[in-house]
Structures are given as C-alpha cells and as structure tokens.
Amino acid sequence: MTIAVTTATIAAAPENTLTMQLKDGPVVIELLPDKAPKHVERIKTLTAKGFYDGLVFHRVINGFMAQTGDPTGTGTGGSDLPDLPAEFNNENFGRGVVGMARTNDPNSANSQFFICFDDCSFLNGQYTVWGRVISGMEYVDKIKRGEPPKDPDKIIKMTVGSVTAKATK
C-alpha cells in the first residue's frame, strides 16, 4: 500500500525526507531518525556527497527486495566511512520499508540498503530499519529483477529535503 503524500507533508519535515529519482519516477522516503539515528545520519551524509547518484540495484529478488548502495555494483563494496553499529528497532519490515544491508556481522552496515517489495517480517530484529517509502512504490516495483540484473536499473539522483517530487494519490 502506498501512502499518499503531499508537498505539505514533505515541507513539514524536509530534513527527514529523501527523494530517490528512478527511471520511471521519484520515490519519496520518510527517514526515521528516532528509530535509527546513526543510520539516518549516514544516509544523509552520503546523499549530500552524491554517493548514491548513478549506483545500480545489484540484487533484486522478486517478492523480497531491491538492494543498492554499493559503488562496485557487486554487493561487496561500501563507502570509505567506518561501518555502523546495529540499531535494531521495533519497526516491521513490511512493503516499502527501507533497511540497511550488512554482512553476517550485525555491526557491519555501511552504505548498502534495500527496499522491501512485500512482507519481510522475518528480518525483524536482525537488520536496521531507517526509512519507509511514502510515495512512488510503484516505481520501486518496476526495478529489473536479478542477482545481478541484466542491464540493472540505477538511482539517477538522490536528495534530502526535496519537494520537487510529485506525490502519488
């Protein structure tokens, strides 16, 4: 279910709104600093540097999730910043929830993240939830599937505080 969002909603907390431009349209993500402050700060920092612009979705599993945030496009890379400690919280990994990817070490999240296509509650308490899609989930649904996808889709541009995205109703 996509929650309708208005420019007023984004304007009310622009510092906690992220817009990810995909080929089919904008995806607006509400950041959750009260649930995962270090992870939200990392996403904001990397976004401000343009880190995510042009990165591919390197792992996209139908019925599960779309993963991005690796500058190598292989699923093994990250930023030059140190890894983050886990900030597991009580948010449910449902459709449109955004979580931080990591290795087997719970304290290894860095720059990679994923967006759930469907219920992924089996991840609850094991990965950090830091956001949720509030508009544009239909564009996430159109990301090409594969591990890795052939000719993968990418993030065209990611910004914090943008109110230029058109909301879906």
Beta strands, then each sheet from edge to edge (+ up, - down):
strand 1: 17-22
strand 2: 25-31
strand 3: 59-61
strand 4: 65-68
strand 5: 97-100
strand 6: 113-116
strand 7: 129-135
strand 8: 157-160
sheet 1: 3+ 4- 6+ 5- 7+ 2- 1+ 8-
end
